[in-house]
Amino acid sequence: MEQKQQKKKRRNLYKVYPIEENCISCRYCEVACTMVHSESKDPIKAYKLEDLLPRPIVEVEGPVSLSVMCRHCKHPFCLDACISGAIWQDKNGVVHLDEDVCVGCWSCVLVCPFGAVHPHLNKRHSFKCDLCEGRDFPACVEACPNRALVYDRER
């Protein structure tokens, strides 16, 4: 009986999982993400002219590196902290952030336990991973040469 209840609670959600041991800090995930979210689809124009920032951020501490991005939590603290209603969670569990509705209070940035919500200081709004909405597969996972990012059903 308890096992059936656990299956009901499981969300139909695919997430990006980092594999720390495989990450070589190449930052290809950052470049791919920025390019996919740009209007030009050109990495140089995206960084230099469109003022875009990557949604995953590679953290490096000595020999250890890891791509940090939104974990689409079951109970997202960022959603609770959002004062403008810019953050919402769909029926599958994907946490969305509408940058046009965001007022730039940075509450979501402060409460995210993973450091995966970022402030865009020039544009005065927060941003985070959207799992490459509109694509079949996240660009960061496709770009990773070392298979340090895996796109898989929620564990």
C-alpha positions as CSV (number, residue, x, y, z in Angstrom):
1,M,0.0,0.0,0.0
2,E,2.8,2.4,0.9
3,Q,4.6,1.7,-2.3
4,K,1.5,2.7,-4.3
5,Q,1.3,6.0,-2.5
6,Q,4.9,6.7,-3.3
7,K,4.3,6.0,-7.0
8,K,1.4,8.4,-7.1
9,K,3.6,11.1,-5.6
10,R,6.3,10.7,-8.3
11,R,6.2,13.4,-10.8
12,N,6.5,12.9,-14.6
13,L,9.5,15.2,-14.7
14,Y,12.8,15.0,-16.5
15,K,15.7,16.9,-14.9
16,V,19.3,17.6,-15.6
17,Y,21.6,15.9,-13.1
18,P,25.3,16.8,-12.8
19,I,27.9,14.1,-12.4
20,E,30.7,15.9,-10.5
21,E,33.4,13.4,-11.3
22,N,33.0,13.9,-15.1
23,C,33.0,17.7,-15.1
24,I,36.2,19.2,-16.5
25,S,35.0,22.9,-16.2
26,C,35.0,23.5,-19.9
27,R,31.9,25.7,-19.6
28,Y,30.4,24.3,-22.8
29,C,27.1,24.0,-20.9
30,E,27.2,27.8,-20.2
31,V,27.9,28.7,-23.9
32,A,25.3,26.3,-25.3
33,C,22.6,27.6,-22.9
34,T,23.4,31.2,-23.7
35,M,23.3,30.5,-27.4
36,V,20.0,28.7,-27.3
37,H,18.3,31.5,-25.4
38,S,19.7,34.2,-27.7
39,E,17.9,35.8,-30.6
40,S,20.9,35.5,-32.9
41,K,21.8,31.9,-32.0
42,D,25.4,33.0,-32.2
43,P,27.6,32.7,-29.1
44,I,29.7,35.8,-29.6
45,K,26.6,38.0,-30.4
46,A,24.7,36.5,-27.5
47,Y,27.5,37.4,-25.0
48,K,28.6,40.7,-26.4
49,L,25.5,42.3,-27.9
50,E,22.4,40.7,-26.3
51,D,23.6,40.9,-22.7
52,L,22.7,37.3,-21.9
53,L,24.1,35.3,-19.1
54,P,24.2,31.5,-18.8
55,R,21.6,29.7,-16.7
56,P,23.9,27.0,-15.6
57,I,27.0,28.2,-13.8
58,V,30.1,26.1,-13.5
59,E,31.4,26.2,-9.9
60,V,35.1,25.4,-9.5
61,E,36.7,24.6,-6.2
62,G,40.2,23.2,-6.6
63,P,40.1,20.0,-8.6
64,V,36.3,19.7,-8.2
65,S,33.9,21.4,-10.6
66,L,30.2,21.1,-11.1
67,S,27.5,22.7,-13.3
68,V,24.9,24.3,-11.0
69,M,21.4,24.8,-12.3
70,C,17.8,24.7,-11.2
71,R,16.7,21.4,-9.6
72,H,13.0,22.0,-10.1
73,C,12.3,21.2,-6.5
74,K,9.1,19.4,-5.3
75,H,8.6,22.3,-3.0
76,P,10.4,25.3,-4.5
77,F,11.4,27.9,-2.0
78,C,11.8,30.4,-4.8
79,L,8.1,30.1,-5.6
80,D,7.2,30.8,-2.0
81,A,9.6,33.8,-1.9
82,C,8.4,35.4,-5.2
83,I,6.4,38.6,-4.4
84,S,5.3,39.2,-8.0
85,G,4.0,35.8,-9.1
86,A,6.7,35.5,-11.7
87,I,7.6,32.0,-10.5
88,W,5.1,29.1,-11.0
89,Q,5.2,25.3,-11.1
90,D,3.4,23.4,-13.8
91,K,1.6,20.1,-13.3
92,N,4.7,18.1,-14.2
93,G,6.8,19.9,-11.6
94,V,8.8,22.2,-13.9
95,V,9.5,25.5,-12.1
96,H,9.1,28.5,-14.5
97,L,10.2,32.1,-14.1
98,D,8.6,34.7,-16.2
99,E,11.3,37.4,-16.6
100,D,8.7,39.9,-17.8
101,V,6.7,39.7,-14.6
102,C,9.8,39.6,-12.3
103,V,10.3,42.8,-10.3
104,G,13.9,42.1,-9.5
105,C,13.6,41.9,-5.7
106,W,16.0,38.9,-5.7
107,S,14.1,37.0,-2.9
108,C,14.2,33.9,-5.1
109,V,18.0,34.3,-5.4
110,L,18.4,34.5,-1.7
111,V,16.3,31.4,-0.8
112,C,17.4,28.9,-3.5
113,P,19.4,26.2,-1.6
114,F,21.3,25.3,-4.8
115,G,22.3,28.9,-5.8
116,A,20.5,28.2,-9.1
117,V,18.5,31.4,-9.5
118,H,20.6,34.3,-10.6
119,P,20.1,38.1,-10.7
120,H,20.5,39.8,-14.0
121,L,21.6,43.2,-12.7
122,N,21.5,45.0,-16.0
123,K,18.0,43.9,-16.9
124,R,16.7,44.0,-13.3
125,H,15.1,40.5,-13.2
126,S,16.0,37.0,-12.0
127,F,16.6,34.1,-14.4
128,K,17.1,30.3,-14.0
129,C,17.2,27.1,-16.0
130,D,14.0,26.5,-18.0
131,L,15.1,23.0,-19.3
132,C,15.3,24.7,-22.7
133,E,11.6,25.1,-23.0
134,G,10.5,24.4,-26.6
135,R,13.4,22.0,-27.3
136,D,13.3,18.2,-27.0
137,F,16.6,18.1,-25.1
138,P,18.5,20.7,-23.0
139,A,21.3,22.3,-24.9
140,C,23.7,22.0,-21.9
141,V,23.4,18.2,-21.9
142,E,24.0,18.0,-25.6
143,A,27.0,20.3,-25.5
144,C,28.8,18.5,-22.6
145,P,31.8,16.6,-24.0
146,N,32.4,14.5,-20.9
147,R,28.8,13.4,-20.1
148,A,28.9,15.4,-16.8
149,L,25.3,16.3,-17.3
150,V,22.5,13.8,-17.7
151,Y,18.9,14.4,-18.7
152,D,16.8,11.7,-16.9
153,R,13.5,11.1,-15.2
154,E,13.3,12.4,-11.7
155,R,15.0,10.1,-9.3
